[in-house]
Amino acid sequence: MSPRLPSLQALLVFETSARLLSFTKAAGELNVTPVAVSRMVARLEDALDFKLFERTKLGLSLTDRGATLQRAVASGFGQIGDTIEELRRDHARGEIVTLSLASGFAALWLLPRYADFRKRFPAINLRLQVMPGRLYGPLDDADLGIRLHGPGSESDPSCLCPEIIVPVCSPKYLAEFGPLDAPMPAEGHAYIHLDVTTHSWADFHRATGLSDKGIGEAVHHTDPGLAVQCAMLGQGVVLGWLLAIAAPLNEGKIIPAWDRYIETGCHYVLEYRSSNPSDAMRQVACWLIEKIKEEVERARSVLSAMTAVSKNMKS
């Protein structure tokens, strides 16, 4: 059975243990038993296939890989915690605008820019309604929503970005293992899979003609944002949707793992639930359209050195 990436609970237990360097203290903070903490960390180490802690008579210490992972996890949890706390403080004042969006886009693009949004619109409270799957369906109780539209939607004034799927990895991974079409050792490339997706690695191989002989150990994930985070940590190659990965691509945190990408012909469009949106909704929409288009335009310089493979997908 293919190993699966850790759950958020496992990462929380690890981060608490790493911060306190004590399973007993971590257990007290998390309100569980030290045995439960120890077992969770052990399972996490088994899943990752490398040690996170050195256990000595003097106590716990982080390995180099454990310290690297701890910094990444602590940064992510800290940012999410700060954002949630700020949202709670602001809940009682200003108009609430609910935005329906994908989890990967929220984690990789919107949350890092939330401080900029608050400076621009201090009287608007942005409420996020995160969708785990593909962006289809009605907005329900959301005021605004990013949805995937079929071919021809690029002419919509609220069109944000084409649906482009790029294989990406960390610069370190590419330097060590080479691109997807490079000769590989017997173990092959480490592929990061999304269990809930409409475009799998098998689809990518069929569309591009890339041989699947280079597929090695498969790592599975259910959250796109964490899957890309794993690629940033050098744990493998993942398929990234441009809407979500444009920012880390522009920042050099991830780079293309090959010179091919998929262009489905579909586009992401920002929809309004109401035909008569409020000023606050319009302000949020204009900010999103402006900022996302700027990000995508910058990312096109990376894509310009690559070859697009067209593939119309059912909408």
Beta strands, then each sheet from edge to edge (+ up, - down):
strand 1: 53-56
strand 2: 59-62
strand 3: 95-102
strand 4: 124-131
strand 5: 144-149
strand 6: 159-169
strand 7: 189-194
strand 8: 215-221
strand 9: 237-241
strand 10: 255-256
strand 11: 260-272
strand 12: 307-310
sheet 1: 1+ 2-
sheet 2: 4+ 3+ 5+ 11- 6+ 9- 7- 8-
sheet 3: 4+ 3+ 5+ 11- 12-
sheet 4: 4+ 3+ 5+ 11- 6+ 10-
end
